[in-house]
Amino acid sequence: MNDPKEQNYFFEEAIKTLRTNIQFAGMDVKTITFTSCYPNEGKSNVVFQLACEIGKMGKRVLLLDADIRKSTFVSRYSVKQKVLGLSQYLSGQVKVRDIIY
């Protein structure tokens, strides 16, 4: 299983399976949290791909990056504008619309 295409296929299928399981969890599920004990376990990648899959279903998705110290999304997805974040919002410095990209 060293073939990158095969690995990518299995990853995509796992994301779709996760999406389907979340769908069957019920209509009252509004928040999903991903966490782990160690850095670099793939949380950001899994969360982003899952958000994309849910969005493809026509659902509204807000992906909240709460990693204040070491965010990966800004650099990984080339956000070009000035980045304001969760800590500025929580401390009342900016409005929620200012931290959505």
C-alpha positions, 0 to 999 in steps of 0.5 A: 500500500505504498502507492500514493493514489491508493492511499489517497483513495482510502483516505477519501473513502474514510472521509466519506464514511465519516461524513455518512456516519455524521449524517446518521447521527441525527439532525440535532448534531450541530457541533463536531470537535476534533482533538488529539493528544499529540501534534501532527496527527492529521487533524487539520487535514481530516477536518478540512476534507470533511468540511469540504465533503459536507459542503458538497452536500449543500450544507453550510459549514463553518470550520473554526480553527481554534489552534491559537498558537500553531494554526496551519490553515492560513499558510496551507490555504494561502490566505492573502489578507490580514488575518484576525483570529479567534483570540481577537474575537473572544476578547471583543477586539473584532466582530465575528465577520472579521474572522471568517475567511 
